[in-house]
Amino acid sequence: MNELSLGFLLTLLAICLLLSAFFSGTETALMSINRYQLRTLARKGHRGALMAEKLLQRPDKLIGLILLGNNLANNLAATLVAVIVLQQFDDEWLAVGAGLLTLLMLIFCEVGPKTLGAIHPKPVALASAHIYRVLGWCLYPAVWIINRVTNGMLRLVGIKVDQQAQQTALTQEELRTVVAEAGVLIPQRHRQMLMSILDLERVTVDDIMIPRNEVVGIDLTDDWTAILEQLRDSQHTRLPVFEGELDRIIGVLHMKRVASELAHGKLTRESIREIAAQRGAERRVAAFQTKTRKDLSQATQLLEVLLSERPADLRAAWSAARKQPPAFVRQLRGGLKRLPAEMVKALKRVGVT
């Protein structure tokens, strides 16, 4: 060692200090990174996030790798300081060298890097994951031995190291805290919506349903002046319309349908009745049209199969249908006319007309 120059020894010492700072800072960054942000980046295919997530699946191995490298760097640095002191000074200065090294390592290798890793964990963790992947391959035998011994000692005191992925599931209260403290990341309106979803299991029937005696509606038997006043002051866009009692409901009145007539003073009791009843009729017509379209689609598919595979059976069915009462035949012909033009032509070709 006496043949080594002072410059070479100082260079090795600087390298050891840099390695110690790297291991300290990246340890803090990897352990404090937001696991959900990391998982989101991994699902997007980010290579650094994929490596970091894989490393964190076995934190015992990751900690063993980091501490192995950190302790090697620290011990080598201490040895180099001792050699430098013995070369340049007497052994009486060893304590001074150890004190200076401790101060340097505390500031530049521990507090500084760990603070950086805690403040900016994502960039530090994602960048260091590539390096730890290579180090994991190179130092695998040593890390394996360290983990086996450590895990065995933990089992002696009744602690079993989880061999599966680290659990990061949140409880309902923890999720509520995350949503509440999201800040500008989630708009206030969306936070309220999410909180309402979390509170949904606490909602009872009494919170959702309106008691019968609190239902707001229009009774056509009331005084006309009272009805108009109710329409002007209504806070609802839809009001049930009934006559005498709530069981005798006529329909639902949409305020948009009567706003113009109400403003011009043309609204009457009969117009309210017609609009409310028409609203219900429109729903029934729409439901009937939907069912008709669905039935027509199914009939079209069935006829396509019969035309392509069993035209003889189709002709026999048509012959049997023509023997039914004339009203039924007319209705069947009307239904056939509603089929696509190409299918009507195909039916005529096989004798169905």
C-alpha positions in Angstrom: 0.0 0.0 0.0 3.0 2.3 0.5 3.6 2.4 -3.2 0.1 3.9 -3.9 0.2 7.6 -4.5 -1.9 10.1 -2.5 -3.8 11.2 -5.6 -4.9 7.6 -6.4 -6.0 7.0 -2.8 -8.0 10.2 -2.7 -9.7 9.3 -6.0 -10.7 5.9 -4.6 -12.0 7.6 -1.5 -14.1 10.0 -3.6 -15.5 7.0 -5.6 -16.4 5.2 -2.3 -18.2 8.3 -1.0 -20.1 8.7 -4.3 -21.2 5.0 -4.1 -22.2 5.4 -0.5 -24.3 8.5 -1.4 -25.9 6.6 -4.3 -26.9 3.7 -2.2 -28.3 5.9 0.6 -30.3 8.2 -1.7 -31.7 5.4 -3.9 -32.7 3.3 -0.9 -34.9 6.2 0.4 -36.3 6.9 -3.0 -37.3 3.3 -3.7 -38.9 2.8 -0.3 -40.9 6.1 -0.4 -42.0 6.1 -4.0 -45.8 6.2 -4.5 -46.7 2.5 -5.4 -49.8 3.6 -7.3 -47.9 6.1 -9.5 -45.3 3.4 -10.0 -48.0 0.8 -11.0 -49.6 3.3 -13.4 -46.3 4.0 -15.2 -45.6 0.2 -15.3 -48.9 -0.4 -17.0 -48.0 2.2 -19.6 -44.9 0.3 -20.4 -42.3 2.5 -18.7 -39.1 0.4 -18.5 -37.8 2.0 -15.3 -41.1 1.6 -13.6 -41.3 -2.0 -14.6 -37.9 -2.7 -13.2 -38.6 -0.8 -10.0 -41.9 -2.6 -9.4 -40.2 -5.9 -9.9 -37.5 -4.9 -7.4 -40.1 -3.8 -4.8 -41.9 -7.1 -5.0 -39.2 -8.6 -2.9 -38.1 -5.8 -0.6 -35.9 -8.2 1.5 -33.7 -8.8 -1.6 -33.6 -5.2 -2.5 -32.6 -4.1 1.0 -30.0 -6.8 1.1 -28.5 -5.6 -2.2 -28.5 -1.9 -1.2 -27.0 -2.5 2.3 -24.3 -4.9 0.8 -23.1 -2.2 -1.6 -23.4 0.6 1.0 -21.4 -1.2 3.7 -18.7 -2.2 1.2 -18.3 1.4 0.1 -18.3 2.7 3.7 -15.8 0.1 5.0 -13.5 0.7 2.0 -13.7 4.4 2.6 -12.7 4.0 6.3 -9.8 1.8 5.3 -8.6 4.3 2.7 -8.7 7.1 5.3 -6.6 5.0 7.7 -4.0 4.3 5.0 -3.8 8.0 4.0 -3.4 9.1 7.6 -0.7 6.5 8.2 1.1 7.6 5.1 1.0 11.3 5.6 0.8 11.6 9.4 1.4 9.5 12.5 -1.1 7.0 13.9 -2.0 9.6 16.5 -4.1 11.3 13.7 -6.3 8.3 13.1 -9.0 9.5 15.4 -9.0 12.9 13.6 -9.3 11.1 10.2 -12.1 9.0 11.5 -14.0 12.1 12.8 -13.6 14.0 9.5 -14.7 10.9 7.5 -17.8 10.6 9.8 -18.7 14.2 9.2 -18.2 14.0 5.5 -20.3 10.8 5.2 -23.0 12.1 7.4 -23.5 15.3 5.3 -22.7 14.1 1.8 -23.5 10.4 2.0 -26.5 10.2 4.3 -28.5 13.3 5.0 -28.1 15.0 1.6 -28.8 12.0 -0.6 -31.6 10.7 1.6 -33.3 14.1 1.6 -33.1 14.3 -2.2 -34.5 10.8 -2.5 -37.4 11.6 -0.1 -38.3 14.9 -1.9 -38.0 13.5 -5.5 -38.5 9.8 -5.2 -39.9 9.1 -8.6 -37.0 10.2 -10.9 -34.4 8.9 -8.5 -36.1 5.5 -8.1 -36.8 5.0 -11.9 -33.2 5.9 -12.8 -31.6 3.7 -10.2 -33.8 0.7 -11.0 -31.7 0.0 -14.2 -28.5 0.0 -12.1 -29.9 -2.2 -9.4 -31.0 -4.7 -12.0 -27.4 -5.1 -13.2 -26.1 -5.2 -9.6 -28.7 -7.8 -8.7 -27.3 -10.1 -11.4 -23.7 -9.5 -10.5 -24.1 -9.8 -6.7 -26.8 -12.5 -6.7 -24.8 -15.2 -4.8 -23.9 -12.8 -2.0 -27.4 -11.3 -1.7 -28.9 -14.8 -1.7 -26.7 -15.9 1.2 -27.4 -12.7 3.2 -31.2 -13.1 2.7 -31.2 -16.8 3.6 -29.3 -16.1 6.9 -31.4 -13.0 7.7 -34.7 -14.6 7.0 -33.7 -17.7 9.0 -32.9 -15.5 12.0 -36.2 -13.7 11.7 -38.1 -17.0 11.6 -36.4 -17.9 14.9 -38.2 -15.0 16.6 -41.5 -15.9 14.9 -41.4 -13.5 11.9 -42.1 -14.9 8.5 -40.9 -12.9 5.6 -43.6 -12.6 2.9 -42.5 -14.3 -0.2 -45.3 -12.8 -2.3 -45.7 -9.4 -3.7 -45.9 -6.6 -1.1 -49.5 -5.8 -0.2 -50.4 -2.2 -1.1 -54.2 -2.4 -0.9 -56.0 0.5 0.8 -58.8 0.3 3.3 -61.9 2.4 2.8 -60.7 5.0 5.3 -57.3 5.2 3.7 -58.8 5.6 0.3 -61.0 8.4 1.7 -57.9 10.1 3.0 -56.2 9.8 -0.4 -59.2 11.4 -2.2 -59.6 14.1 0.4 -55.9 15.1 0.2 -55.6 14.9 -3.6 -55.6 18.7 -3.8 -55.4 20.2 -7.3 -54.8 16.8 -8.8 -58.6 16.1 -8.6 -61.2 18.9 -9.1 -63.4 19.6 -6.1 -66.5 18.4 -8.0 -64.9 15.0 -8.8 -63.7 14.7 -5.2 -67.2 15.2 -3.9 -68.4 12.5 -6.4 -65.8 10.0 -5.2 -66.6 10.7 -1.6 -70.3 10.2 -2.3 -69.5 6.8 -3.8 -67.5 5.8 -0.7 -70.4 6.8 1.4 -72.9 4.9 -0.7 -72.9 1.9 1.7 -74.0 4.1 4.5 -77.1 5.2 2.6 -80.3 3.8 3.8 -83.7 3.4 2.1 -85.0 6.4 4.0 -82.2 8.5 2.5 -83.2 7.6 -1.1 -87.0 7.2 -1.1 -89.4 10.1 -0.6 -92.2 9.5 1.9 -95.6 9.4 0.3 -96.8 12.5 2.3 -93.8 14.5 1.0 -94.2 13.8 -2.7 -94.6 17.0 -4.6 -97.2 16.8 -7.5 -100.0 18.6 -9.2 -103.5 17.7 -8.1 -105.9 18.8 -10.9 -108.7 19.1 -8.5 -107.0 21.9 -6.6 -107.8 25.5 -7.2 -106.4 26.8 -10.5 -104.6 29.7 -8.8 -102.9 27.3 -6.4 -101.8 25.1 -9.4 -100.3 28.1 -11.3 -98.5 29.2 -8.1 -97.1 25.7 -7.6 -95.8 25.6 -11.2 -94.1 29.0 -10.9 -92.4 28.1 -7.6 -91.5 24.5 -8.4 -87.9 23.5 -7.8 -88.3 20.3 -9.8 -88.2 19.8 -13.6 -90.7 16.9 -13.5 -93.9 16.8 -11.5 -96.4 13.9 -11.2 -99.9 14.9 -12.2 -102.8 13.2 -10.4 -106.5 13.7 -9.8 -107.8 13.7 -6.3 -105.3 11.3 -4.8 -101.8 10.1 -5.6 -102.9 6.6 -6.7 -104.9 8.1 -9.6 -101.9 9.4 -11.4 -102.3 10.7 -15.0 -98.7 11.1 -16.0 -95.5 13.2 -15.4 -95.4 16.8 -16.4 -92.1 18.2 -17.7 -91.7 21.9 -16.9 -90.1 22.6 -20.3 -93.3 21.5 -22.0 -95.4 24.1 -20.2 -92.9 27.0 -19.6 -94.0 28.9 -22.7 -97.7 28.5 -22.2 -97.3 29.4 -18.5 -95.4 32.6 -19.4 -98.0 33.7 -21.9 -100.9 32.8 -19.6 -102.3 30.2 -22.1 -102.0 27.2 -19.8 -105.2 25.4 -18.8 -106.1 22.5 -16.7 -106.9 20.4 -19.7 -103.6 21.2 -21.4 -101.7 20.0 -18.3 -103.7 16.8 -18.4 -103.0 16.3 -22.1 -99.3 17.0 -21.8 -98.9 14.7 -18.8 -100.8 11.9 -20.5 -99.0 12.4 -23.8 -95.7 12.0 -22.0 -96.7 8.6 -20.8 -98.0 7.7 -24.3 -94.7 8.8 -25.9 -92.8 6.4 -23.6 -95.2 3.5 -24.5 -94.8 4.3 -28.2 -91.0 4.4 -27.9 -91.0 1.1 -26.1 -93.3 -0.5 -28.7 -91.1 0.8 -31.5 -88.0 -0.6 -29.9 -89.7 -4.0 -29.4 -91.0 -4.0 -33.0 -87.5 -3.2 -34.4 -86.0 -6.0 -32.3 -88.7 -8.5 -33.5 -88.3 -7.5 -37.1 -84.5 -8.0 -36.8 -85.0 -11.4 -35.4 -87.5 -12.3 -38.1 -85.1 -11.1 -40.8 -82.3 -13.3 -39.4 -84.6 -16.3 -39.3 -85.7 -15.8 -42.9 -82.1 -15.4 -44.1 -81.3 -18.8 -42.6 -84.4 -20.5 -44.1 -83.7 -18.9 -47.5 -80.1 -20.2 -47.6 -80.6 -23.6 -46.0 -84.2 -24.7 -46.1 -86.3 -22.9 -48.8 -88.7 -25.9 -49.1 -89.7 -25.6 -45.5 -90.2 -21.9 -46.0 -92.6 -22.5 -48.9 -94.5 -25.1 -46.9 -94.9 -22.7 -44.0 -96.2 -20.0 -46.4 -98.7 -22.4 -47.9 -100.0 -23.3 -44.4 -100.2 -19.6 -43.5 -102.4 -18.7 -46.5 -105.0 -21.1 -45.3 -105.5 -18.9 -42.1 -108.3 -16.3 -41.9 -108.0 -13.4 -44.4 -107.2 -10.8 -41.6 -104.2 -12.9 -40.5 -103.0 -13.2 -44.1 -103.3 -9.4 -44.7 -101.3 -8.8 -41.5 -98.6 -11.3 -42.5 -98.3 -9.7 -46.0 -98.0 -6.3 -44.3 -95.2 -7.5 -42.2 -93.4 -9.0 -45.2 -93.5 -5.6 -46.9 -91.5 -4.1 -44.1 -88.6 -6.4 -44.7 -85.5 -5.2 -46.7 -86.2 -5.0 -50.5 -83.5 -7.6 -51.3 -85.1 -10.1 -48.9 -88.6 -9.5 -50.4 -87.2 -10.3 -53.9 -85.5 -13.4 -52.5 -88.8 -14.5 -50.9 -90.7 -14.0 -54.2 -88.1 -16.2 -56.0 -88.9 -19.1 -53.7 -92.7 -18.6 -54.0 -93.4 -16.6 -50.8 -95.4 -13.6 -52.0 
